[in-house]
């Protein structure tokens, strides 16, 4: 069982987000998972060019650090996304990574994986930012078990409790993977997306053969 954590805070060791992610990773490790934390702010990950080569060929043609990160995410059983709240959004680094992983949605590459998200802010609206990251995971086929957020301005005293909650959620992530836990509402969302998007793929199967072939192989499209 392998769980990957992604940090997108540019503050490095001073990042409050880092503290929560490390706690979640520690919880996963204590529950028996092999873990790795990747700081994408230290890597060269270019903007998505919208060329849709990934839809057609299953790979991105850009030569940077993206593919190494993506391969680790695709090889993981669990994914932890984390970002501080910057103007009610994820950081530019996290948004760039998600843009580059857009084929995870088209090809449902996170099917069978579990995930969670973590955010920190100065003033709040953390649920919105958690929702952005968790929505990406769900739309990519993953099962989301929850998230942790904290507004450090008005709620800094609760940071130790939030770290403990992150540790518990990291443990729960590992246990969910081990037990293949079922979340019926998310399963319904996955079914509805596949029913809807299968029509788009049928129309574009000559333009996006990689994605189309994956759906056929998975039995989501019957020729």
C-alpha positions as CSV (number, residue, x, y, z in Angstrom):
1,X,0.0,0.0,0.0
2,X,1.5,3.3,-1.1
3,X,0.3,6.8,-0.3
4,X,1.6,10.0,-1.9
5,X,1.3,13.4,-0.4
6,X,1.6,16.5,-2.5
7,X,2.6,19.8,-1.0
8,X,2.1,23.0,-3.0
9,X,3.0,25.7,-0.4
10,X,5.9,27.9,-1.5
11,X,6.8,28.6,2.2
12,X,8.9,25.4,2.6
13,X,9.6,24.5,6.2
14,X,7.7,27.6,7.5
15,X,4.5,26.3,5.9
16,X,1.6,25.5,8.3
17,X,0.2,23.4,5.5
18,X,3.3,21.3,5.6
19,X,2.8,20.5,9.3
20,X,-0.7,19.1,8.6
21,X,0.4,17.1,5.6
22,X,3.3,15.6,7.6
23,X,0.8,14.6,10.3
24,X,-1.4,12.9,7.8
25,X,1.6,11.1,6.2
26,X,2.6,10.0,9.7
27,X,-0.8,8.6,10.4
28,X,-0.8,6.7,7.1
29,X,2.7,5.3,7.9
30,X,1.6,4.2,11.4
31,X,-1.3,2.4,9.8
32,X,1.1,0.4,7.6
33,X,1.4,2.4,4.4
34,X,4.5,3.2,2.5
35,X,4.5,7.0,2.1
36,X,6.2,9.8,0.2
37,X,5.8,13.6,0.4
38,X,6.5,15.6,-2.8
39,X,7.0,19.3,-2.6
40,X,6.1,20.4,-6.1
41,X,7.2,24.0,-5.5
42,X,10.8,22.7,-5.8
43,X,10.1,21.2,-9.2
44,X,9.8,22.5,-12.7
45,X,6.3,21.9,-13.8
46,X,5.2,23.9,-16.8
47,X,1.7,25.2,-17.6
48,X,-0.6,23.0,-19.5
49,X,-0.7,24.1,-23.2
50,X,-4.1,22.6,-23.9
51,X,-2.7,20.5,-26.8
52,X,-4.8,17.5,-25.7
53,X,-2.0,15.1,-26.7
54,X,-2.7,13.3,-23.4
55,X,-6.2,12.5,-24.6
56,X,-4.9,11.1,-27.8
57,X,-1.7,9.3,-26.8
58,X,-1.9,9.0,-23.0
59,X,1.1,11.1,-22.3
60,X,2.2,14.8,-22.1
61,X,4.8,15.9,-24.7
62,X,6.4,18.5,-22.4
63,X,9.8,17.7,-21.0
64,X,9.9,18.8,-17.3
65,X,9.4,17.3,-13.9
66,X,5.7,16.6,-14.3
67,X,5.8,13.1,-15.6
68,X,7.9,11.9,-12.7
69,X,5.4,13.2,-10.2
70,X,2.5,11.9,-12.3
71,X,3.9,8.4,-12.5
72,X,4.2,8.3,-8.7
73,X,0.6,9.5,-8.3
74,X,-0.6,7.0,-10.8
75,X,1.3,4.2,-8.9
76,X,-0.1,5.2,-5.6
77,X,-3.1,3.7,-3.8
78,X,-3.8,6.9,-1.9
79,X,-3.4,10.6,-2.7
80,X,-3.1,13.5,-0.3
81,X,-3.5,16.9,-2.0
82,X,-2.6,20.0,0.0
83,X,-2.5,23.7,-0.6
84,X,-2.8,26.9,1.4
85,X,-5.8,29.0,0.5
86,X,-4.6,31.8,-1.8
87,X,-7.5,34.2,-2.6
88,X,-10.1,31.5,-2.1
89,X,-8.2,29.1,-4.4
90,X,-5.3,26.6,-4.5
91,X,-1.8,27.9,-5.1
92,X,-0.6,28.4,-8.7
93,X,1.6,25.4,-8.3
94,X,-1.3,23.1,-7.4
95,X,-3.5,24.5,-10.1
96,X,-0.8,23.9,-12.7
97,X,-0.3,20.3,-11.5
98,X,-4.1,19.6,-11.7
99,X,-4.2,21.2,-15.1
100,X,-1.4,18.9,-16.3
101,X,-3.3,15.9,-14.9
102,X,-6.5,16.7,-16.7
103,X,-6.3,13.3,-18.5
104,X,-6.9,11.7,-15.1
105,X,-10.4,13.0,-15.4
106,X,-10.9,12.0,-19.1
107,X,-9.4,8.5,-18.6
108,X,-10.6,8.1,-14.9
109,X,-7.0,7.2,-14.0
110,X,-7.7,7.5,-10.2
111,X,-10.3,4.7,-10.3
112,X,-9.7,2.5,-7.3
113,X,-7.6,5.1,-5.4
114,X,-8.6,6.9,-2.3
115,X,-7.7,10.5,-1.3
116,X,-8.1,13.4,1.0
117,X,-7.2,17.1,1.0
118,X,-5.6,19.6,3.4
119,X,-5.6,23.4,3.4
120,X,-4.7,26.3,5.7
121,X,-5.7,30.0,5.4
122,X,-5.4,33.3,7.2
123,X,-9.1,34.1,7.4
124,X,-11.2,31.1,6.4
125,X,-13.3,29.8,3.5
126,X,-11.3,26.6,3.8
127,X,-14.2,24.3,2.8
128,X,-14.3,25.9,-0.6
129,X,-10.6,25.2,-1.3
130,X,-10.9,21.7,0.1
131,X,-13.8,21.2,-2.2
132,X,-11.7,22.2,-5.3
133,X,-9.1,19.6,-4.5
134,X,-11.5,16.9,-3.5
135,X,-13.6,17.5,-6.5
136,X,-10.6,17.0,-8.7
137,X,-9.9,13.7,-7.0
138,X,-13.5,12.6,-7.3
139,X,-13.9,13.6,-10.9
140,X,-10.7,11.7,-11.7
141,X,-12.3,8.5,-10.3
142,X,-10.9,8.5,-6.7
143,X,-12.9,8.0,-3.5
144,X,-12.5,10.9,-1.1
145,X,-12.6,10.2,2.6
146,X,-12.5,13.8,3.8
147,X,-10.4,16.8,4.4
148,X,-8.8,19.1,7.0
149,X,-8.7,22.9,7.0
150,X,-7.8,25.6,9.5
151,X,-8.1,29.5,9.5
152,X,-4.9,30.4,11.3
153,X,-5.9,34.0,12.0
154,X,-9.1,33.4,14.1
155,X,-8.4,29.8,15.0
156,X,-4.7,29.4,15.5
157,X,-5.2,27.8,18.9
158,X,-6.8,24.8,17.3
159,X,-3.7,23.9,15.2
160,X,-2.6,21.1,17.5
161,X,-6.1,19.6,17.3
162,X,-6.0,20.0,13.5
163,X,-2.7,18.2,13.3
164,X,-4.1,15.3,15.3
165,X,-7.2,15.3,13.0
166,X,-4.9,15.1,10.0
167,X,-3.0,12.2,11.6
168,X,-6.3,10.4,12.2
169,X,-7.4,11.0,8.7
170,X,-4.1,9.8,7.3
171,X,-4.7,6.6,9.2
172,X,-8.2,6.4,8.0
173,X,-7.0,6.7,4.4
174,X,-4.7,3.7,4.8
175,X,-7.5,1.7,6.4
176,X,-9.9,2.6,3.7
177,X,-7.5,1.4,1.1
178,X,-6.8,-1.8,3.0
179,X,-10.5,-2.6,3.5
180,X,-11.6,-1.3,0.1
181,X,-14.3,0.8,1.8
182,X,-17.4,1.7,-0.1
183,X,-18.9,5.2,-0.3
184,X,-22.2,4.9,-2.1
185,X,-22.7,8.6,-2.9
186,X,-19.4,8.9,-4.6
187,X,-20.0,5.6,-6.4
188,X,-23.2,7.1,-7.8
189,X,-21.3,10.3,-8.9
190,X,-18.7,8.1,-10.7
191,X,-21.4,6.1,-12.5
192,X,-23.2,9.3,-13.6
193,X,-20.0,10.8,-14.9
194,X,-19.2,7.7,-16.9
195,X,-22.6,7.4,-18.3
196,X,-22.4,11.1,-19.4
197,X,-18.9,11.2,-20.6
198,X,-19.0,7.9,-22.5
199,X,-21.1,9.8,-25.0
200,X,-18.4,12.4,-25.4
201,X,-15.8,9.8,-25.9
202,X,-17.8,8.0,-28.6
203,X,-18.1,11.2,-30.5
204,X,-14.4,11.9,-30.2
205,X,-12.9,8.4,-30.3
206,X,-10.9,9.1,-33.4
207,X,-9.4,12.3,-31.8
208,X,-8.8,10.8,-28.4
209,X,-8.0,7.1,-29.0
210,X,-6.0,6.6,-25.8
211,X,-8.9,7.6,-23.6
212,X,-11.4,5.8,-25.7
213,X,-9.4,2.5,-25.6
214,X,-9.0,2.7,-21.8
215,X,-12.8,3.1,-21.4
216,X,-13.4,0.1,-23.7
217,X,-10.8,-2.0,-21.7
218,X,-12.5,-1.1,-18.4
219,X,-15.9,-2.1,-19.8
220,X,-17.3,1.4,-19.5
221,X,-17.9,1.6,-23.2
222,X,-19.2,-1.4,-25.1
223,X,-18.4,-1.4,-28.8
